[in-house]
Each structure stands twice: as structure tokens, then as C-alpha cells.
Amino acid sequence: MLLCIDFQPAYAESFDHTMGALRKRLRKASSKREEVHFIYNEVFSLEGEELGDPLPRILHWCCRERLLLKNTRMIRKNFGWVSHLFRSGYERNVARSILRHLMDNSLSLSSEIGATELERIVASSHDDFDGFWDCSPAAWQEINSGAIAMPFIFEGGVIPWIESLRTSLSKNKGEIVEVSGGFRHRCLDEMCLLLEAGEIPYTLNEAIVYSLQDEEPFHAQNSDFPSDILVTKDSTPFLDLGLAIA
């Protein structure tokens, strides 16, 4: 299974160097009838600025760029649901645990978690709870303001999507989710945090991961997490978009 994160016209200059490898990988996925989830941004700023692309523009661009999208599921999302203060170290553990709690309890924002429960989550995710409390006031402020959240736009819903991944992996023993796209420490990392919170094993295909110029590579959190979320049939259909000539 291949996840393609934010390969779309709005960011094309940043991943131009990956296009050859991306075409090759999508051609392989098509020939093997492998699931491809094409996850893209279509959001606007508060000032009305377009921060992504509508689906028709993306499909036209895919056709022009000869990207073969067979057995592809197109998923619209937003971005910016996990503060950058929680992307590494113990803080990442805290963000992962909070996201898992939001999923399990049908909550939307970290600010909706009660103080006692929030302290329990942080204490169970951080080796030095007192130190985190004393040394990370900005992180506490971010948590209490709701800066760790479920995406407010995620087509089909995050939980059904996670469950669909788990269902697919259970049918194909030994398969692991392959993640590609970008930006490495932005949207792609937020998607990886969702996978980690949902206990979905994954790996990064570095050949088709793109970054901002000043970003450093990181390695995927590639653990085989135990599954404790009920598996249900995903209600969002797959699209068979034979948009390009191999």
C-alpha cells in the first residue's frame, strides 16, 4: 500500500527532482493493483488565500505529468493539526498519546481533555513528568490551546481511514504502509503521527520524499504496533483513475 502525500501543483517546484521515481513507483503500483491513497490539501487561509489545489486541477496535472493512478483513493485534507513543538523526542511521544486519546474518545482537540486525564497521558508518555511540566511551559500552553488536534478536514473521516488501512494489512500479511511525499517535517510528518497514533506500521520511501531546503532527513517510526481498534468496512470508494499512459 502506497500513501502519496501532497504531490500536487501547488508544491510542484519542491518535488520536481522526485518525478521520475514517482512515475516509476505509480506504474509499479498499477501493474500490481496495489492500493494507492493520494492525499492532498485543498484549504484556504482566513484571508481567503488558496493553500492547496482543488481535485480537478490535481487530476489534470496528474494526466499532464503522466502519473498513472490506478486503484487510487483521493483524500482531501487540511494541515497544521500538530504543533511543531511536538515533532521529536519525548514531546512526540506526548503528541502520539494525545492523538490516540482523541481517536479513542471521539474528541477533536487537546483542549477538550480534562486536566487530570491530560496529566495522566503526559506522565505515561514522558520519562520526566515534573521536568516536562517545569521546562516546557510553551508545550503545556500549546496543549491547553488545542494545538494537538484531529484534522478538521479529512475526507471520509480519520477513524474509518485508519480502520481501512488495518483491514488491508490484515488481508495481506507482511505488508507495511509505504509513505511518500512531503513536506518532510510538515504534512508528511503529521500523517506519520496519525499512523503512529493509530498503531499502523509504516516506512518512508526516501526516493520520493521531499523537503524544504533546510530540513534534515529523519527515519520512520517503523514499529509493529499492536492493534486495539475495531476494524470496520471503509465506506469511501476507491477511484480507478487511469489518467496516464505508462
C-alpha positions in Angstrom: 0.0 0.0 0.0 1.3 3.4 -1.0 0.4 6.8 0.5 1.3 9.8 -1.6 1.2 13.0 0.5 0.7 16.3 -1.2 2.0 15.5 -4.7 0.1 18.4 -6.2 0.6 21.5 -8.4 0.8 24.0 -5.5 4.1 22.4 -4.3 5.4 21.0 -7.6 8.7 23.0 -7.6 9.7 21.4 -4.3 9.4 17.8 -5.6 10.4 18.2 -9.3 13.5 16.0 -8.6 11.3 13.1 -7.5 9.0 12.9 -10.5 10.9 10.2 -12.3 10.9 7.9 -9.3 7.2 8.8 -8.6 6.1 7.8 -12.1 8.0 4.6 -11.8 6.6 3.8 -8.4 3.0 4.5 -9.5 3.5 2.4 -12.6 4.6 -0.5 -10.4 1.6 0.0 -8.1 -0.8 0.0 -11.1 0.7 -3.2 -12.5 0.3 -5.0 -9.2 -3.1 -3.4 -8.5 -1.7 -2.1 -5.3 -3.8 0.4 -3.2 -2.7 4.0 -3.6 -4.0 6.7 -1.3 -3.4 10.1 -2.9 -3.8 12.6 0.0 -3.9 16.3 -0.9 -4.5 19.8 0.5 -7.5 21.9 -0.5 -7.8 24.6 2.1 -7.9 28.4 2.4 -6.4 30.8 4.8 -8.6 33.1 6.9 -7.8 35.8 4.4 -9.1 33.5 1.6 -5.7 32.6 0.2 -5.7 29.3 -1.6 -3.2 26.9 0.2 -3.6 23.8 -2.0 -5.4 22.7 -5.1 -9.0 21.5 -6.0 -9.3 18.0 -7.2 -10.0 18.8 -10.9 -6.7 20.7 -11.1 -4.8 17.8 -9.4 -6.3 15.3 -11.8 -5.4 17.5 -14.8 -1.9 17.9 -13.5 -1.5 14.1 -13.0 -2.6 13.5 -16.5 -0.2 16.1 -17.9 2.6 14.6 -15.8 1.9 11.1 -16.9 1.2 9.8 -13.3 -0.7 6.5 -13.6 -3.3 6.4 -10.8 -4.9 3.0 -11.0 -6.8 1.8 -7.9 -6.4 5.2 -6.4 -8.3 6.7 -3.5 -8.2 10.6 -3.5 -8.4 12.0 0.0 -8.8 15.7 0.7 -7.3 17.0 4.0 -6.2 20.1 5.8 -2.8 20.6 7.5 -1.3 22.1 10.7 -3.1 19.9 13.3 0.0 19.1 15.4 2.2 21.9 16.8 5.9 21.8 15.7 6.8 21.7 19.4 5.7 18.0 19.4 7.5 16.6 16.5 10.5 14.9 18.2 11.8 13.3 21.4 9.5 12.9 24.4 7.3 15.6 23.0 6.5 13.4 20.0 5.5 10.6 22.4 3.1 13.0 24.1 1.6 14.1 20.8 1.1 10.5 19.7 -0.6 9.6 23.0 -2.9 12.6 22.9 -3.9 11.8 19.3 -4.6 8.2 20.3 -6.8 9.5 23.1 -8.6 11.9 20.8 -9.3 8.9 18.4 -10.5 6.6 21.2 -12.8 9.1 22.8 -14.2 10.9 19.7 -12.6 14.2 20.7 -11.3 16.9 18.3 -8.8 19.0 20.3 -6.3 18.5 23.1 -8.0 21.4 24.9 -11.1 19.1 25.3 -9.2 16.7 27.5 -9.7 17.2 31.3 -6.8 18.3 33.3 -6.4 15.1 35.4 -6.6 12.9 32.3 -4.2 15.1 30.4 -1.6 14.8 33.2 -2.0 11.1 33.2 -1.4 11.0 29.4 1.7 13.1 29.6 3.0 11.2 32.6 2.7 7.9 30.8 4.4 9.3 27.7 7.3 11.2 29.3 10.1 9.8 31.5 10.4 13.1 33.4 6.9 14.4 34.0 8.0 17.1 36.5 10.7 18.2 34.2 8.3 18.4 31.3 6.0 20.5 33.4 8.8 22.8 34.5 10.8 23.0 31.3 8.1 23.0 28.6 5.6 25.8 29.6 5.2 26.6 25.9 4.3 22.9 25.2 1.7 22.9 28.0 0.2 26.2 26.6 0.0 24.6 23.2 -1.7 21.5 24.5 -4.2 23.6 26.5 -4.9 25.8 23.5 -5.9 22.7 21.3 -2.7 22.7 19.2 -2.8 18.9 19.0 -5.9 18.0 17.1 -7.7 15.7 14.7 -7.7 17.1 11.2 -10.8 19.3 10.7 -10.9 18.2 7.0 -10.2 14.6 6.2 -12.4 13.1 3.5 -14.2 10.0 4.8 -13.0 10.5 8.4 -9.7 9.7 10.1 -11.0 6.7 12.1 -12.6 4.9 9.1 -9.4 5.6 7.1 -7.2 4.1 9.9 -9.5 1.1 10.1 -9.4 0.6 6.3 -5.6 0.5 6.5 -5.7 -2.1 9.2 -8.2 -4.1 7.3 -6.0 -4.1 4.2 -2.9 -5.0 6.2 -4.7 -7.9 7.9 -5.6 -9.3 4.5 -2.0 -9.0 3.2 0.2 -10.5 5.9 3.6 -8.9 6.0 2.6 -5.8 4.1 3.5 -2.4 5.5 2.3 1.0 4.6 4.8 2.9 2.4 4.7 6.7 2.9 5.9 9.2 0.3 5.5 12.9 -0.4 6.1 15.9 1.8 6.9 18.3 3.2 9.1 16.0 5.3 8.6 17.9 8.6 5.2 19.3 7.9 2.3 17.5 6.3 4.1 14.2 5.8 5.2 14.2 9.4 1.6 14.9 10.6 0.3 12.0 8.5 3.0 9.8 10.1 1.9 10.8 13.6 -1.7 9.8 12.6 -0.4 6.4 11.6 1.6 6.0 14.8 -1.4 7.1 16.9 -3.5 4.5 15.0 -0.8 1.8 15.5 -0.2 1.4 11.8 3.3 0.2 10.9 4.9 2.2 8.1 8.1 3.0 6.3 9.3 6.0 4.3 10.2 5.7 0.6 13.1 8.2 0.7 13.4 8.3 -3.1 10.0 10.1 -3.2 10.0 12.1 0.0 10.5 15.9 -0.5 11.6 18.6 2.0 12.2 22.2 2.4 15.8 23.1 1.6 16.8 23.5 5.3 15.1 20.3 6.5 17.1 17.2 7.6 16.0 13.6 7.0 14.5 11.5 9.7 13.8 7.8 9.9 10.3 6.4 10.0 8.8 5.1 13.3 8.7 1.6 11.9 7.4 -0.5 14.9 4.8 -3.2 14.6 2.2 -1.7 16.9 -0.4 -3.9 18.5 -3.9 -3.2 17.2 -6.8 -2.5 19.5 -9.2 -0.5 17.3 -12.2 -2.3 15.8 -12.0 -3.0 12.1 -14.9 -1.9 10.1 -15.6 -1.7 6.4 -14.4 1.5 4.9 -17.3 3.4 3.3 -15.3 5.6 1.0 -14.9 4.1 -2.6 -11.7 3.7 -4.5 -11.3 5.5 -7.8 -9.9 3.8 -10.8 -8.1 6.7 -12.4 -6.3 5.5 -15.5 -5.1 9.0 -16.2 -1.8 8.4 -17.9 -0.1 6.2 -20.4 2.5 4.0 -18.7 
